[in-house]
Each structure stands twice: as structure tokens, then as C-alpha cells.
Amino acid sequence: MSSGAEMSSMVTVLADLQTRILASAEELAGGPWDDVAVDLYEVDRTLRMTMRRLEKVARNLP
């Protein structure tokens, strides 16, 4: 597997994880676990930034 393809594969895995984390945050938001939801939203934002960076890296690799 080329480096670019491997990075793209990692983005796919992170996208699945990000979707699951966001779903958990939405489920917990507004209830007694709202503080946990806030932390999960931060993780979501961080993962989205990470995915954008990896996509950029993947575009620049063979």
C-alpha cells in the first residue's frame, strides 16, 4: 500500500470514530452527563482537524 493510500485509509477509520463520538455526545447532551458531552464535542473537533491534516498529507504523497 502506498503512503497516500495508507493515510486515506486512516482518515476513513478516524471518520468512523468521529461519527460514533459525535453520536455519543449528542445522546449525552442536555442531561446529567452534559459535561461529558462537552468533552466529547471537543474530541470531535480535534478529530475533524486531524482528518483534514491527514487528507492534506495523503494528497501530497504518492
N, C-alpha and C positions, 0 to 999 in steps of 0.2 A: 504494500500500500504506500502510495506517495505521501509525503508530508502534508500536502494540501488536502488530500482526501482524508487523512487521519484527523486533521484539525476540523474538517467539516463533520466528520463522524462525532467528534467530541461536542461540537455545537448541537448536534441532534440530541445527544444524551442530556446535555445541560438544558435544552429546551423542554424535554420531558420532565426533568426535575423541577424546572421553574414553574411549569403548569401545575404540577402537584403541590408545590409550596404555596402558590397563589390560591389554589382551591382550599387548602387548609386555612390560610389566612382569612379568606372570605367567610369560611364556616365559623371561625372563632371571633370574628369582628363583632363588636357591639354587645358581647356577652361578658361573663365573668372572666374570660380569658382574653380580653381585649389587648392587654399588654403583650401577650404572646403574639397576637395577630400583628401588632405594630412591628415587632421584631421580625416576623416572617415577611412582612411587606418590605422591610429593609433588605432582607436576604434576596427577595425577588428583584429589587432594584439592582443589587450587586451582581446577581446572575445575568440580568439583561445587559449590563455593562460588560461583563466578562464575555458573553456571547458575541457582542458587537466587536470586541477586540479580537477574539478568535476568528471571526468571519473575515476581518481585515487581514489577519495573518494568513489565513487559508487562501485568500485571493492573491497574495504575493508569493506563494510557494508553488512549485511545480505540481 
